Amino acid sequence: KVKKCAEGTPFVTLDGVTRKLSADDLMICDANKALAIAGVFGGQKSGVSDSTVNIFLESAYFNSVSVRKTAKRFALKTDASFRYERGTDPEITVYALKRAALLIQEIAGGTIASSVSDIYPSEINPFDVSVSYANINKLIGAQIPSKEIKAIITALGITVAEETSEGLQLKVPSFKVDVTRECDVTEEVLRIYGYNNIEIPSKVNASLSYVAKPNKEQTQHFIADMLTANGYLEILCNSLTKGAYSKKPEEAVQILNPLSSDLNVMRQELLLPALESVAYNLNRKSADIKFYEFGKTYHLINEKYVERPRLLLVLSGSVQSEQWNQKGNTVSFYNLKSAVDAVIGRLGISNYQSEELSDENFAFGLKYFRGDKAIVSFGAVTAADKKKADIDKDVYYADFDWALLLDIVRKNKIINKEIPKFPAVRRDLSMLVDTAVTFDDLKTIAFKTDKKLIRSIQVFDVYVGDKLPEGKKSYALNFTLQDDEQTLTDKQIDSVMQKIIYNLAQTAKAEIRK
């Protein structure tokens, strides 16, 4: 009989190895014990040796999924498992048994001692499959006559139960275990018709397959790899910190049994614990700091505990170490802004606004936001916060709302565009504007002028000084223009630039310097 044994039952296989059975393993057994792992491997006690004189033959059909799981669990690859995993014909068991007995009789001189006992509780009927001539030709990519398709199918032993002008209703025999769908029948037709008889088309049409949206772990690893490649080091600060660091004591999450007064609350921001790491490095003459941390902040709001995922960047010291042929450049706010823009850009986030910060947590800085939600705030650390960590150097940091960024990334639509075949053109403009006018203001005005041709706008010089009228500053911008369909002519380029100049003058009161 065939049955399943109890979990952990030991069984010695033909190779002499004792294996512990799973409750899902199918076993071939006699009245008292297990003899073989069904469809996978025989047992040592039921194996044939030189002294064997009596042989009991068994031929069976086993479920391919069950055999595969058992073989994989035991890491066994046998002739039996190879065949059963791929499916066998349930109708061939009696024939195979008689054939084996006959071969033993003819080759080894054995005597057949009994008749066949066939246990077949439920008959396995032929598979019903419907096929369409049009679908077969569409999948193959050629026009094969209906008569030829039918001839190939019937020659393979598949019975036609019903025929219409559009297709066939088939009865697929049990020995064709891998033919259960219309596409399987199509493959059989193509195999006999001949792959070499299908002409390669001059043009192949294919649809792009979109990958699944990245999950939060993939996105975090992606940004972490980018920051690490740009010289940042990841830090992991303690979520427990000093109660004195809580800027909103009413929202502080208190620890009931703190180890010390320095670890009595959960942090409300990533900055102050990170500044302790900065101070630790500065005190050990490691003055060039580029840190990042993914972490959570903790708040008690309306008697509910709130966790907020954040990303922190911290910069201090020099951009690069001093060398014999050049001096080290001290980091500035713009180095931090470059890093922030890189993170935002790599996440594919656009359509956000910026404004100067009026926040007590920053000495000065900027905020990027969508609607009324801040994506990131970044700028210089205040003197008060530096004093808490006993730091006397300039430190810059960025605080990202990581949960909001992930939400934006998940909603982003992936748009594929053909790489432009025509060259891009650069044009420069130098202008005087009021000191209150920002680069973002100018960029917004320019992009509204011509969204099709303007690809990018960069500022390459800013000047404020005595040589300019009071209340004015000078911007030098470069504009990159490109058309996907043709090479731009000088006339087209000049037309776009004149429109940009006009709109800048009208909206931002810009004066073009010549």
Stockholm file with secondary structure:
# STOCKHOLM 1.0

chainA/1-514         KVKKCAEGTPFVTLDGVTRKLSADDLMICDANKALAIAGVFGGQKSGVSDSTVNIFLESAYFNSVSVRKTAKRFALKTDASFRYERGTDPEITVYALKRAALLIQEIAGGTIASSVSDIYPSEINPFDVSVSYANINKLIGAQIPSKEIKAIITALGITVAEETSEGLQLKVPSFKVDVTRECDVTEEVLRIYGYNNIEIPSKVNASLSYVAKPNKEQTQHFIADMLTANGYLEILCNSLTKGAYSKKPEEAVQILNPLSSDLNVMRQELLLPALESVAYNLNRKSADIKFYEFGKTYHLINEKYVERPRLLLVLSGSVQSEQWNQKGNTVSFYNLKSAVDAVIGRLGISNYQSEELSDENFAFGLKYFRGDKAIVSFGAVTAADKKKADIDKDVYYADFDWALLLDIVRKNKIINKEIPKFPAVRRDLSMLVDTAVTFDDLKTIAFKTDKKLIRSIQVFDVYVGDKLPEGKKSYALNFTLQDDEQTLTDKQIDSVMQKIIYNLAQTAKAEIRK
#=GR chainA/1-514 SS CEEECCTTCEEEBTTSCEEECCTTCEEEECSSSEEEETTTEEBGGGCCCTTCCCCCCCCCCCCHHHHHHHHHHHTCCCHHHHHHHTCCCGGGHHHHHHHHHHHHHHHHCCCCCSCCCCCCSSCCCCEEEEEEHHHHHHHHTSCCCHHHHHHHHHHTTCEEEEECSSEEEEEECTTCTTCCSHHHHHHHHHHHHCGGGSCCCSSCCCCCCCCCCCCHHHHHHHHHHHHHHTTCEECCCCSEECGGGCSSGGGCEECSSCSSGGGSEECSCSHHHHHHHHHHHHTTTCCCEEEEEEEEEEEEETTEEEEEEEEEEEEESBSSCCBTTBCCCBCCHHHHHHHHHHHHHHTTCCSCEEEECCCTTEEEEEEEEETTEEEEEEEEECHHHHHHTTCCSCEEEEEEEHHHHHHHHHHCCCCCCCCCCSCCEEEEEEEEEETTCCHHHHHHHHHHHCTTTEEEEEEEEEECSTTSCTTEEEEEEEEEECCSSSCCCHHHHHHHHHHHHHHHHHHHCCEEEC
#=GC SS_cons         CEEECCTTCEEEBTTSCEEECCTTCEEEECSSSEEEETTTEEBGGGCCCTTCCCCCCCCCCCCHHHHHHHHHHHTCCCHHHHHHHTCCCGGGHHHHHHHHHHHHHHHHCCCCCSCCCCCCSSCCCCEEEEEEHHHHHHHHTSCCCHHHHHHHHHHTTCEEEEECSSEEEEEECTTCTTCCSHHHHHHHHHHHHCGGGSCCCSSCCCCCCCCCCCCHHHHHHHHHHHHHHTTCEECCCCSEECGGGCSSGGGCEECSSCSSGGGSEECSCSHHHHHHHHHHHHTTTCCCEEEEEEEEEEEEETTEEEEEEEEEEEEESBSSCCBTTBCCCBCCHHHHHHHHHHHHHHTTCCSCEEEECCCTTEEEEEEEEETTEEEEEEEEECHHHHHHTTCCSCEEEEEEEHHHHHHHHHHCCCCCCCCCCSCCEEEEEEEEEETTCCHHHHHHHHHHHCTTTEEEEEEEEEECSTTSCTTEEEEEEEEEECCSSSCCCHHHHHHHHHHHHHHHHHHHCCEEEC
//
